[in-house]
Amino acid sequence: MNIRRALGALCVLLAVTSFACAGTITSLEFTGPGGTVVDNSTASAIDVVKTYTQPLAIDMAVTVDGAGSYAVQETIVNSTGFAWSDFKWELLSVGAGEGLAFASPVITPAGGLGQPELLDGATFMIADDGTLPSGGSFTIDYSLDVSDGWFAANAVGGEATFTVRQVDNIGVVPAPGVGVGLLSLMGMFGVGRVFRRRDS
């Protein structure tokens, strides 16, 4: 009876600690034309500020030296001149969804785009419940969960790398000043066509 209890406790302990004891983040690399990144990360947690100046992606390549749950805090700033109707995060790696996933996302403040939804086996997140105006920002906390199996299958030289792609909605809604200018141009074009037809 005592042996069964001990084995049960050991199984529970192993299940709980498979994600609890993370390795370390050995490298972060940011690419993409979306904007600029300020990196305040440590070996145990990712802490970045991303300022988007264009409605394009910024990729974050994360290299780790072990399985575990890696904490992430990102502040996202919209400096594109457009209001966003959503923001997306996607894991672009072999085996994503099979031991590599997003977990526990929370956005503050909760206004703007709302809370993110996890999709596709937690390999994709989207916040799309509202809009984020140009000049607006939000902070998101989430974790990147790397299982022992995924790490063992993808590690080279004791390290494994995966990529998180982040992008605002490409079908952007123009910010108020941009929209007024665009409507004025369209109006002038339309008026010009009307006068041309009458002259014919």
Phi and psi restraints in degrees (value plus and minus 20) as a CYANA .aco file:
   2 ASN   PHI     -85.2   -45.2
   2 ASN   PSI     -54.2   -14.2
   3 ILE   PHI     -86.8   -46.8
   3 ILE   PSI     -61.2   -21.2
   4 ARG   PHI     -81.8   -41.8
   4 ARG   PSI     -63.0   -23.0
   5 ARG   PHI     -83.3   -43.3
   5 ARG   PSI     -63.0   -23.0
   6 ALA   PHI     -82.6   -42.6
   6 ALA   PSI     -63.0   -23.0
   7 LEU   PHI     -85.3   -45.3
   7 LEU   PSI     -59.6   -19.6
   8 GLY   PHI     -82.6   -42.6
   8 GLY   PSI     -63.9   -23.9
   9 ALA   PHI     -84.3   -44.3
   9 ALA   PSI     -58.9   -18.9
  10 LEU   PHI     -84.1   -44.1
  10 LEU   PSI     -62.0   -22.0
  11 CYS   PHI     -82.8   -42.8
  11 CYS   PSI     -62.6   -22.6
  12 VAL   PHI     -83.0   -43.0
  12 VAL   PSI     -64.3   -24.3
  13 LEU   PHI     -81.1   -41.1
  13 LEU   PSI     -63.6   -23.6
  14 LEU   PHI     -85.5   -45.5
  14 LEU   PSI     -60.1   -20.1
  15 ALA   PHI     -84.5   -44.5
  15 ALA   PSI     -62.0   -22.0
  16 VAL   PHI     -89.7   -49.7
  16 VAL   PSI     -58.8   -18.8
  17 THR   PHI    -107.5   -67.5
  17 THR   PSI     -24.4    15.6
  18 SER   PHI     -83.5   -43.5
  18 SER   PSI     -48.8    -8.8
  19 PHE   PHI    -129.2   -89.2
  19 PHE   PSI     -33.9     6.1
  20 ALA   PHI     -96.1   -56.1
  20 ALA   PSI     -55.1   -15.1
  21 CYS   PHI    -120.1   -80.1
  21 CYS   PSI      70.7   110.7
  22 ALA   PHI     -97.6   -57.6
  22 ALA   PSI     136.6   176.6
  23 GLY   PHI     -97.2   -57.2
  23 GLY   PSI    -163.9  -123.9
  24 THR   PHI    -144.9  -104.9
  24 THR   PSI     136.4   176.4
  25 ILE   PHI    -106.0   -66.0
  25 ILE   PSI      94.2   134.2
  26 THR   PHI    -114.9   -74.9
  26 THR   PSI     -39.0     1.0
  27 SER   PHI    -180.7  -140.7
  27 SER   PSI     121.9   161.9
  28 LEU   PHI    -149.7  -109.7
  28 LEU   PSI     112.9   152.9
  29 GLU   PHI    -154.4  -114.4
  29 GLU   PSI     111.1   151.1
  30 PHE   PHI    -133.1   -93.1
  30 PHE   PSI     110.0   150.0
  31 THR   PHI    -158.0  -118.0
  31 THR   PSI     142.4   182.4
  32 GLY   PHI      97.7   137.7
  32 GLY   PSI     132.9   172.9
  33 PRO   PHI    -107.3   -67.3
  33 PRO   PSI     -13.4    26.6
  34 GLY   PHI     -86.0   -46.0
  34 GLY   PSI     -50.4   -10.4
  35 GLY   PHI     147.4   187.4
  35 GLY   PSI    -166.9  -126.9
  36 THR   PHI    -138.9   -98.9
  36 THR   PSI     137.2   177.2
  37 VAL   PHI    -151.4  -111.4
  37 VAL   PSI     112.7   152.7
  38 VAL   PHI    -127.3   -87.3
  38 VAL   PSI     100.3   140.3
  39 ASP   PHI    -125.2   -85.2
  39 ASP   PSI      93.7   133.7
  40 ASN   PHI    -133.0   -93.0
  40 ASN   PSI       5.2    45.2
  41 SER   PHI     -92.3   -52.3
  41 SER   PSI     139.4   179.4
  42 THR   PHI    -139.9   -99.9
  42 THR   PSI    -198.5  -158.5
  43 ALA   PHI     -89.9   -49.9
  43 ALA   PSI     -36.1     3.9
  44 SER   PHI    -129.1   -89.1
  44 SER   PSI     -33.1     6.9
  45 ALA   PHI    -172.6  -132.6
  45 ALA   PSI     126.1   166.1
  46 ILE   PHI    -113.5   -73.5
  46 ILE   PSI     108.5   148.5
  47 ASP   PHI    -160.4  -120.4
  47 ASP   PSI      85.2   125.2
  48 VAL   PHI    -155.2  -115.2
  48 VAL   PSI     135.2   175.2
  49 VAL   PHI    -138.1   -98.1
  49 VAL   PSI     101.3   141.3
  50 LYS   PHI    -134.2   -94.2
  50 LYS   PSI      99.9   139.9
  51 THR   PHI    -126.5   -86.5
  51 THR   PSI      92.3   132.3
  52 TYR   PHI    -107.2   -67.2
  52 TYR   PSI      99.9   139.9
  53 THR   PHI    -124.9   -84.9
  53 THR   PSI     -29.9    10.1
  54 GLN   PHI    -159.7  -119.7
  54 GLN   PSI     131.1   171.1
  55 PRO   PHI     -99.0   -59.0
  55 PRO   PSI      40.8    80.8
  56 LEU   PHI    -154.0  -114.0
  56 LEU   PSI     149.1   189.1
  57 ALA   PHI     -98.3   -58.3
  57 ALA   PSI     133.4   173.4
  58 ILE   PHI    -143.3  -103.3
  58 ILE   PSI     104.8   144.8
  59 ASP   PHI    -118.7   -78.7
  59 ASP   PSI     120.6   160.6
  60 MET   PHI    -141.0  -101.0
  60 MET   PSI      89.4   129.4
  61 ALA   PHI    -109.3   -69.3
  61 ALA   PSI     101.6   141.6
  62 VAL   PHI    -132.0   -92.0
  62 VAL   PSI     103.7   143.7
  63 THR   PHI    -131.2   -91.2
  63 THR   PSI     109.1   149.1
  64 VAL   PHI    -147.5  -107.5
  64 VAL   PSI     138.7   178.7
  65 ASP   PHI    -129.7   -89.7
  65 ASP   PSI      -1.6    38.4
  66 GLY   PHI    -196.5  -156.5
  66 GLY   PSI     147.4   187.4
  67 ALA   PHI     -95.2   -55.2
  67 ALA   PSI     144.6   184.6
  68 GLY   PHI     125.5   165.5
  68 GLY   PSI    -192.9  -152.9
  69 SER   PHI    -129.7   -89.7
  69 SER   PSI      96.4   136.4
  70 TYR   PHI    -122.3   -82.3
  70 TYR   PSI     102.1   142.1
  71 ALA   PHI     -95.4   -55.4
  71 ALA   PSI     119.2   159.2
  72 VAL   PHI    -150.2  -110.2
  72 VAL   PSI     113.9   153.9
  73 GLN   PHI    -150.2  -110.2
  73 GLN   PSI     103.2   143.2
  74 GLU   PHI    -147.1  -107.1
  74 GLU   PSI     113.9   153.9
  75 THR   PHI    -123.5   -83.5
  75 THR   PSI     104.8   144.8
  76 ILE   PHI    -129.6   -89.6
  76 ILE   PSI     104.0   144.0
  77 VAL   PHI    -135.7   -95.7
  77 VAL   PSI     109.0   149.0
  78 ASN   PHI    -114.4   -74.4
  78 ASN   PSI      82.6   122.6
  79 SER   PHI    -138.7   -98.7
  79 SER   PSI      12.7    52.7
  80 THR   PHI    -106.7   -66.7
  80 THR   PSI     -36.3     3.7
  81 GLY   PHI      66.1   106.1
  81 GLY   PSI     -15.8    24.2
  82 PHE   PHI    -147.7  -107.7
  82 PHE   PSI     127.4   167.4
  83 ALA   PHI     -98.6   -58.6
  83 ALA   PSI     122.7   162.7
  84 TRP   PHI    -119.4   -79.4
  84 TRP   PSI     120.4   160.4
  85 SER   PHI    -118.6   -78.6
  85 SER   PSI     -32.1     7.9
  86 ASP   PHI    -184.9  -144.9
  86 ASP   PSI     150.5   190.5
  87 PHE   PHI    -162.7  -122.7
  87 PHE   PSI     118.5   158.5
  88 LYS   PHI    -145.5  -105.5
  88 LYS   PSI     128.4   168.4
  89 TRP   PHI    -146.7  -106.7
  89 TRP   PSI     115.8   155.8
  90 GLU   PHI    -162.1  -122.1
  90 GLU   PSI     115.3   155.3
  91 LEU   PHI    -104.6   -64.6
  91 LEU   PSI      99.4   139.4
  92 LEU   PHI    -130.5   -90.5
  92 LEU   PSI      54.1    94.1
  93 SER   PHI    -167.7  -127.7
  93 SER   PSI     132.9   172.9
  94 VAL   PHI     -80.6   -40.6
  94 VAL   PSI     112.3   152.3
  95 GLY   PHI      61.5   101.5
  95 GLY   PSI     -11.9    28.1
  96 ALA   PHI     -80.2   -40.2
  96 ALA   PSI     115.5   155.5
  97 GLY   PHI      72.2   112.2
  97 GLY   PSI     -34.9     5.1
  98 GLU   PHI    -136.3   -96.3
  98 GLU   PSI      45.1    85.1
  99 GLY   PHI      80.9   120.9
  99 GLY   PSI     -14.7    25.3
 100 LEU   PHI    -156.2  -116.2
 100 LEU   PSI      96.9   136.9
 101 ALA   PHI    -177.7  -137.7
 101 ALA   PSI     139.6   179.6
 102 PHE   PHI    -100.4   -60.4
 102 PHE   PSI     134.9   174.9
 103 ALA   PHI    -171.8  -131.8
 103 ALA   PSI     129.0   169.0
 104 SER   PHI      32.4    72.4
 104 SER   PSI      30.6    70.6
 105 PRO   PHI     -97.3   -57.3
 105 PRO   PSI     116.0   156.0
 106 VAL   PHI    -159.8  -119.8
 106 VAL   PSI     106.6   146.6
 107 ILE   PHI    -122.0   -82.0
 107 ILE   PSI     116.9   156.9
 108 THR   PHI    -150.0  -110.0
 108 THR   PSI     120.0   160.0
 109 PRO   PHI     -87.8   -47.8
 109 PRO   PSI     137.7   177.7
 110 ALA   PHI     -92.6   -52.6
 110 ALA   PSI     -32.7     7.3
 111 GLY   PHI     -91.6   -51.6
 111 GLY   PSI    -185.7  -145.7
 112 GLY   PHI      52.3    92.3
 112 GLY   PSI    -130.4   -90.4
 113 LEU   PHI    -109.5   -69.5
 113 LEU   PSI     -22.4    17.6
 114 GLY   PHI      56.6    96.6
 114 GLY   PSI    -188.7  -148.7
 115 GLN   PHI    -106.4   -66.4
 115 GLN   PSI     123.0   163.0
 116 PRO   PHI     -91.5   -51.5
 116 PRO   PSI     131.1   171.1
 117 GLU   PHI    -130.2   -90.2
 117 GLU   PSI     115.9   155.9
 118 LEU   PHI    -108.7   -68.7
 118 LEU   PSI     110.5   150.5
 119 LEU   PHI    -154.1  -114.1
 119 LEU   PSI     150.2   190.2
 120 ASP   PHI      30.5    70.5
 120 ASP   PSI      35.5    75.5
 121 GLY   PHI      45.9    85.9
 121 GLY   PSI      11.3    51.3
 122 ALA   PHI      42.5    82.5
 122 ALA   PSI       8.2    48.2
 123 THR   PHI    -121.6   -81.6
 123 THR   PSI     -20.5    19.5
 124 PHE   PHI    -161.8  -121.8
 124 PHE   PSI     114.0   154.0
 125 MET   PHI    -145.7  -105.7
 125 MET   PSI     124.0   164.0
 126 ILE   PHI    -162.3  -122.3
 126 ILE   PSI     115.1   155.1
 127 ALA   PHI    -131.5   -91.5
 127 ALA   PSI      93.3   133.3
 128 ASP   PHI    -164.3  -124.3
 128 ASP   PSI       9.5    49.5
 129 ASP   PHI    -125.7   -85.7
 129 ASP   PSI      46.3    86.3
 130 GLY   PHI     116.6   156.6
 130 GLY   PSI    -176.3  -136.3
 131 THR   PHI    -156.8  -116.8
 131 THR   PSI     135.6   175.6
 132 LEU   PHI    -139.7   -99.7
 132 LEU   PSI      93.5   133.5
 133 PRO   PHI     -89.7   -49.7
 133 PRO   PSI     140.3   180.3
 134 SER   PHI     -80.4   -40.4
 134 SER   PSI     114.6   154.6
 135 GLY   PHI      74.0   114.0
 135 GLY   PSI     -31.3     8.7
 136 GLY   PHI    -103.7   -63.7
 136 GLY   PSI     146.3   186.3
 137 SER   PHI    -174.3  -134.3
 137 SER   PSI     144.3   184.3
 138 PHE   PHI    -171.8  -131.8
 138 PHE   PSI     142.2   182.2
 139 THR   PHI    -137.9   -97.9
 139 THR   PSI     114.9   154.9
 140 ILE   PHI    -141.5  -101.5
 140 ILE   PSI     116.1   156.1
 141 ASP   PHI    -133.1   -93.1
 141 ASP   PSI     112.6   152.6
 142 TYR   PHI    -177.1  -137.1
 142 TYR   PSI     156.0   196.0
 143 SER   PHI    -145.9  -105.9
 143 SER   PSI     134.2   174.2
 144 LEU   PHI    -128.6   -88.6
 144 LEU   PSI      91.4   131.4
 145 ASP   PHI    -116.3   -76.3
 145 ASP   PSI     101.0   141.0
 146 VAL   PHI    -135.7   -95.7
 146 VAL   PSI      95.1   135.1
 147 SER   PHI    -100.8   -60.8
 147 SER   PSI     141.9   181.9
 148 ASP   PHI     -79.0   -39.0
 148 ASP   PSI     -61.8   -21.8
 149 GLY   PHI     -83.9   -43.9
 149 GLY   PSI     -63.5   -23.5
 150 TRP   PHI     -85.1   -45.1
 150 TRP   PSI     -62.8   -22.8
 151 PHE   PHI     -82.9   -42.9
 151 PHE   PSI     -65.5   -25.5
 152 ALA   PHI     -81.7   -41.7
 152 ALA   PSI     -57.1   -17.1
 153 ALA   PHI     -96.8   -56.8
 153 ALA   PSI     -42.4    -2.4
 154 ASN   PHI    -137.2   -97.2
 154 ASN   PSI     -24.8    15.2
 155 ALA   PHI     -95.3   -55.3
 155 ALA   PSI     119.9   159.9
 156 VAL   PHI    -149.7  -109.7
 156 VAL   PSI     101.5   141.5
 157 GLY   PHI      43.0    83.0
 157 GLY   PSI      11.7    51.7
 158 GLY   PHI      62.3   102.3
 158 GLY   PSI     -11.9    28.1
 159 GLU   PHI    -156.2  -116.2
 159 GLU   PSI     128.8   168.8
 160 ALA   PHI    -151.7  -111.7
 160 ALA   PSI     125.0   165.0
 161 THR   PHI    -142.8  -102.8
 161 THR   PSI     118.2   158.2
 162 PHE   PHI    -156.6  -116.6
 162 PHE   PSI     141.6   181.6
 163 THR   PHI    -141.3  -101.3
 163 THR   PSI     115.9   155.9
 164 VAL   PHI    -129.9   -89.9
 164 VAL   PSI      98.7   138.7
 165 ARG   PHI    -118.0   -78.0
 165 ARG   PSI     113.9   153.9
 166 GLN   PHI    -150.3  -110.3
 166 GLN   PSI     112.8   152.8
 167 VAL   PHI    -174.9  -134.9
 167 VAL   PSI     124.1   164.1
 168 ASP   PHI     -99.7   -59.7
 168 ASP   PSI     151.7   191.7
 169 ASN   PHI     -83.2   -43.2
 169 ASN   PSI     104.3   144.3
 170 ILE   PHI     -86.9   -46.9
 170 ILE   PSI     -54.4   -14.4
 171 GLY   PHI    -100.5   -60.5
 171 GLY   PSI      48.9    88.9
 172 VAL   PHI     -94.9   -54.9
 172 VAL   PSI     135.4   175.4
 173 VAL   PHI    -118.4   -78.4
 173 VAL   PSI     103.1   143.1
 174 PRO   PHI     -79.5   -39.5
 174 PRO   PSI     122.2   162.2
 175 ALA   PHI     -83.9   -43.9
 175 ALA   PSI     139.0   179.0
 176 PRO   PHI     -69.1   -29.1
 176 PRO   PSI     -67.4   -27.4
 177 GLY   PHI     -83.7   -43.7
 177 GLY   PSI     -59.1   -19.1
 178 VAL   PHI     -88.8   -48.8
 178 VAL   PSI     -61.2   -21.2
 179 GLY   PHI     -83.4   -43.4
 179 GLY   PSI     -61.9   -21.9
 180 VAL   PHI     -83.1   -43.1
 180 VAL   PSI     -64.3   -24.3
 181 GLY   PHI     -81.9   -41.9
 181 GLY   PSI     -61.0   -21.0
 182 LEU   PHI     -85.8   -45.8
 182 LEU   PSI     -63.4   -23.4
 183 LEU   PHI     -84.3   -44.3
 183 LEU   PSI     -58.0   -18.0
 184 SER   PHI     -82.0   -42.0
 184 SER   PSI     -64.8   -24.8
 185 LEU   PHI     -81.4   -41.4
 185 LEU   PSI     -64.8   -24.8
 186 MET   PHI     -83.5   -43.5
 186 MET   PSI     -59.9   -19.9
 187 GLY   PHI     -82.9   -42.9
 187 GLY   PSI     -64.4   -24.4
 188 MET   PHI     -83.5   -43.5
 188 MET   PSI     -60.6   -20.6
 189 PHE   PHI     -83.4   -43.4
 189 PHE   PSI     -64.2   -24.2
 190 GLY   PHI     -84.3   -44.3
 190 GLY   PSI     -62.8   -22.8
 191 VAL   PHI     -82.9   -42.9
 191 VAL   PSI     -62.4   -22.4
 192 GLY   PHI     -79.3   -39.3
 192 GLY   PSI     -59.8   -19.8
 193 ARG   PHI     -87.9   -47.9
 193 ARG   PSI     -58.7   -18.7
 194 VAL   PHI     -82.5   -42.5
 194 VAL   PSI     -65.3   -25.3
 195 PHE   PHI     -84.8   -44.8
 195 PHE   PSI     -57.7   -17.7
 196 ARG   PHI     -82.9   -42.9
 196 ARG   PSI     -61.3   -21.3
 197 ARG   PHI     -84.1   -44.1
 197 ARG   PSI     -60.5   -20.5
 198 ARG   PHI     -87.4   -47.4
 198 ARG   PSI     -53.8   -13.8
 199 ASP   PHI     -90.8   -50.8
 199 ASP   PSI     -45.2    -5.2
